Structures are given as structure tokens and as C-alpha cells.
Amino acid sequence: MRKGFTTGSCAAAAAKAAAWMLLGGGRKEQIEIITPVGIRYKARIEEISVREDAVCCAVRKDAGDDPDITDQMLIYAKVSRTLDVPDPGPEGRVNPDDPVRSGKESAAGKIYIRGGRGIGRVTRPGLDQPVGCDAINSVPRAMIRKEVGSVMELFDYRGFLTVEIFAPEGEELAKRTFNPRLGIEGGISIIGTTGIVEPMSTRAILDTIRVEISQKKAMGESVLVVVPGNYGLQFLKDRYGFDPQKAVRCSNFIGDTIDMAKEAGMRKLVLCGHVGKLIKLSGGIMNTHSREGDCRLELLAAAALRCHAPSQIPERILACATAEEACTILQEEGLGRQCFPLIMDRIHFYLKKRAGLQPETECLMYSNQYGLLGATKGAEEFFMGEMT
């Protein structure tokens, strides 16, 4: 199946082309960027508008064979010269960690990124960007800085640039996504951790998981480390120095992956994932896609009740937009140390129920804000052993 490119890749390509035309003059109808996974993206540039102080252009989203709602949408970038650190404006739509506010002198530190029409704004905590900021995630922001920064260095431009990303269709299309429920209002998100859209064919994903497990078994490995996606890989790398190449990504198919590990004769399976996915396991849900079951907040609220929390705590949890936001309530109310061990017990119960006698199962669960939330008895021992 054909891969595509994320809205983040489109935004970075459009921004690079606009910067090139602004600083170098002339017209740029194709541009190349390198995605975070090293794949080159040659994007065709559309809707070019050139002024002396600003250039605007667009890249059309190509989702490959993935049924992405943003497929064929135009993602625009307007790049303008700025004499000094830009004013974030009366609404303050700026990430406080933005390098342009920190006084860094590199080219990437002189690029101010903001969202325009059709780009959502974060209104609830627990997402990639802080509340009040535009929903342009951290990896796309880094891609834009890298690509636009390379153009600034090429043309020896020492000033500041403002990059505005917008998508005129975004506000309407976002109503058909989970964005409003997550607390992203007014448009789409500019997202992507790899820059690449992997086609979400269930059969293709399951076949890939099976092949990876078979390969590891053929290489004499008996322990399988499993993560739903890239964030789990990064957590293991940052906390334990674990080599991401040693893990198998299972997407939402945790139960199927356990079944395959069992068929392959794996001795142990160690699962690591974000609370937003793994909390579902505590209710016995083994396919964590939202269409299969989305009771994250209910399960967290139930855990709070089991810890004898006052009734208003579960009510607040049920009003949250994300599991991260609910974790903040548990931590701030001093319930985390009680609740997460109970949650891990339930997760372990259902993992063992699915696996039977073999493979032996272990699990770690983390949040982006609080790090490790809980682990079964042998999980951390395994990774600490990997470090030695």
C-alpha cells in the first residue's frame, strides 16, 4: 500500500518554499524536504502569491492509501520578514517554549510559527501543545524550523521570519474529527511524528506485526517488547536507553499481538504504552482503537472511586477531554499512588487472561507529563537489566 505525507510535512514543505521565494526571489514550483524518518518528500507547490515583504503558497496533502479526512486538502504557509521578535498578538497564541522567545541566535531560533485560519487552538490540557496555543505539534514545528532555517542560512538572512500555517477548509473538516472532543477548537491539527502517513489497513498491520515477531523468534529471541507507537519507543529510549529497533509496534492491536507472541512460542511479552491507550486494558479492551471502545475516563473515574475519592473527583475526571488531564486531577489530589497500582493490577489480570500460561506478561504505563505511572513487578527489572 502507498504511503502518504502528514500535514506536518506539507506545512514544512510549503514554509520552506515560501521562505525560498521570499529570500531568494524567483518562483519555486517544487521543493524537497527530509522527513524525520529520513524519507525525502518532493512536494509540488501551488497557489503561489508573492509580495515584497511576504510570500504565500500551498502544498496539497497526499495521504497515500490511507482514508485520511485531510487527503487532498491544501495546507498553506505564509512567510513574512520581521524586524524583531514578533508580538504574539492580543490572544497570545504562542508556545512559551518557542525558541524565538528565548533569545537563541541560530536561524531556527529566529522563526516564529503561528496558526491562521482553519488551524485549531488548544483549549484543554494534556495535548502536545499548551492551552492557548495553536494546534501545530512539536515535531511539525521542529520540521518547519529546520527547513526554513536552512533557507535562511543559504541566503545569509539574519533577521526574523514569521511563518503562518493555515488551511481554509480546516474549520469545517475538523468538525468531522475528534478535535472538538479533545479540546481543539476552530480547525485541524498540524501533526505527525515521522512525517509519513502509514496506510491503516488492518490486514497489512497485523501481517507486519506477525512478520516482525517471526523474525525475532528466528533470531533466537524469546522476549518481545511491544509498544503501540512512536511515543512508547521514545519513552523507553529516554528512560532506559532501550534501543527502539528491538521493539515491535502493535498499533491498537494489543490482543492480537499477544496471540501472535503465543503462537510463536515467545517466553515473555513486555508492553509499554501511554495511559490514553493502556487504561482501556484495565477494562479488558484488547483493541484500543476508539471505534472499538473508548472508556478511558470511565475507567480512571472507577479507579478513583475504588480509592474512596470524594464524589466530585470522579465527576471531574468524567468531564475531562483526555486521559492526561484526568491524570493531572489524580496526581494533584494525591490519589495517583493509590490508583495507578490498582489500575496496573487490572491491566495485568487481563493481559494474563489473554496470554494464558505463556507468554509471561509485564507492563509499564506512562504519561507525557508525569512519566512512569505504574509498572508490573517484573517490567522495570527487565529494562534495568537491559541497561547493564
RAMOZI-V600082 format. One record per residue. N is the residue number from 1. PSI is psi in whole degrees, -180 to 180 (* if undefined). Layout:
N;PSI
N;PSI
//
This chain:
1;146
2;131
3;159
4;-166
5;143
6;167
7;-31
8;-43
9;-41
10;-44
11;-42
12;-40
13;-45
14;-42
15;-41
16;-45
17;-43
18;-41
19;-40
20;-45
21;-35
22;-47
23;-28
24;-14
25;174
26;-173
27;137
28;110
29;-3
30;143
31;153
32;135
33;166
34;122
35;164
36;-23
37;9
38;1
39;131
40;139
41;114
42;106
43;139
44;135
45;130
46;169
47;48
48;130
49;121
50;126
51;170
52;-38
53;-4
54;150
55;138
56;139
57;175
58;157
59;135
60;126
61;128
62;107
63;8
64;-135
65;13
66;136
67;63
68;134
69;-24
70;5
71;133
72;6
73;144
74;125
75;119
76;152
77;131
78;122
79;127
80;147
81;141
82;133
83;-30
84;-174
85;122
86;148
87;126
88;-9
89;172
90;-26
91;-12
92;34
93;74
94;138
95;126
96;-19
97;3
98;125
99;-26
100;-21
101;-7
102;-4
103;10
104;146
105;-3
106;164
107;-42
108;-25
109;0
110;24
111;119
112;124
113;131
114;161
115;150
116;-147
117;131
118;-1
119;129
120;165
121;136
122;125
123;-6
124;151
125;167
126;-1
127;-179
128;-36
129;152
130;159
131;136
132;-12
133;161
134;146
135;61
136;107
137;169
138;-40
139;-48
140;-37
141;-44
142;-38
143;-45
144;-46
145;-44
146;-48
147;-44
148;-38
149;-37
150;-34
151;-41
152;-41
153;-38
154;-41
155;11
156;46
157;125
158;-4
159;-166
160;153
161;141
162;128
163;115
164;121
165;131
166;162
167;99
168;-31
169;-8
170;-41
171;-43
172;-44
173;-34
174;-24
175;-19
176;10
177;-177
178;-1
179;-49
180;-38
181;-33
182;-11
183;26
184;113
185;143
186;1
187;-171
188;172
189;146
190;109
191;-179
192;131
193;-20
194;-16
195;-7
196;141
197;117
198;126
199;130
200;58
201;119
202;-46
203;-43
204;-41
205;-47
206;-39
207;-39
208;-43
209;-44
210;-42
211;-44
212;-42
213;-42
214;-39
215;-44
216;-39
217;-42
218;-26
219;6
220;9
221;143
222;-6
223;130
224;122
225;125
226;135
227;147
228;-36
229;-162
230;-33
231;-37
232;-39
233;-44
234;-39
235;-47
236;-37
237;-47
238;-41
239;-38
240;-2
241;25
242;136
243;116
244;-26
245;-17
246;-9
247;159
248;129
249;127
250;-1
251;-130
252;-3
253;63
254;-45
255;-45
256;-37
257;-40
258;-43
259;-43
260;-39
261;-37
262;-47
263;-36
264;-10
265;27
266;141
267;-37
268;147
269;125
270;117
271;135
272;128
273;169
274;149
275;-32
276;-29
277;-50
278;-23
279;-29
280;-30
281;-29
282;-11
283;11
284;11
285;117
286;-6
287;112
288;8
289;142
290;-26
291;-17
292;-24
293;128
294;84
295;34
296;-51
297;-36
298;-42
299;-38
300;-38
301;-39
302;-39
303;-39
304;-41
305;-39
306;-24
307;13
308;36
309;148
310;150
311;-29
312;-22
313;-53
314;-36
315;-41
316;-39
317;-43
318;-19
319;-3
320;161
321;-29
322;162
323;-34
324;-44
325;-40
326;-38
327;-36
328;-42
329;-47
330;-43
331;-46
332;-27
333;4
334;24
335;-8
336;-44
337;-25
338;-44
339;-45
340;-36
341;-38
342;-42
343;-43
344;-35
345;-43
346;-40
347;-46
348;-38
349;-47
350;-32
351;-46
352;-36
353;-41
354;-39
355;-28
356;-145
357;-27
358;138
359;154
360;138
361;143
362;162
363;142
364;142
365;135
366;167
367;157
368;-35
369;-39
370;-1
371;-141
372;124
373;-35
374;157
375;145
376;167
377;-43
378;-1
379;-54
380;-34
381;-40
382;-49
383;-33
384;-36
385;-33
386;-29
387;-24
388;*
//
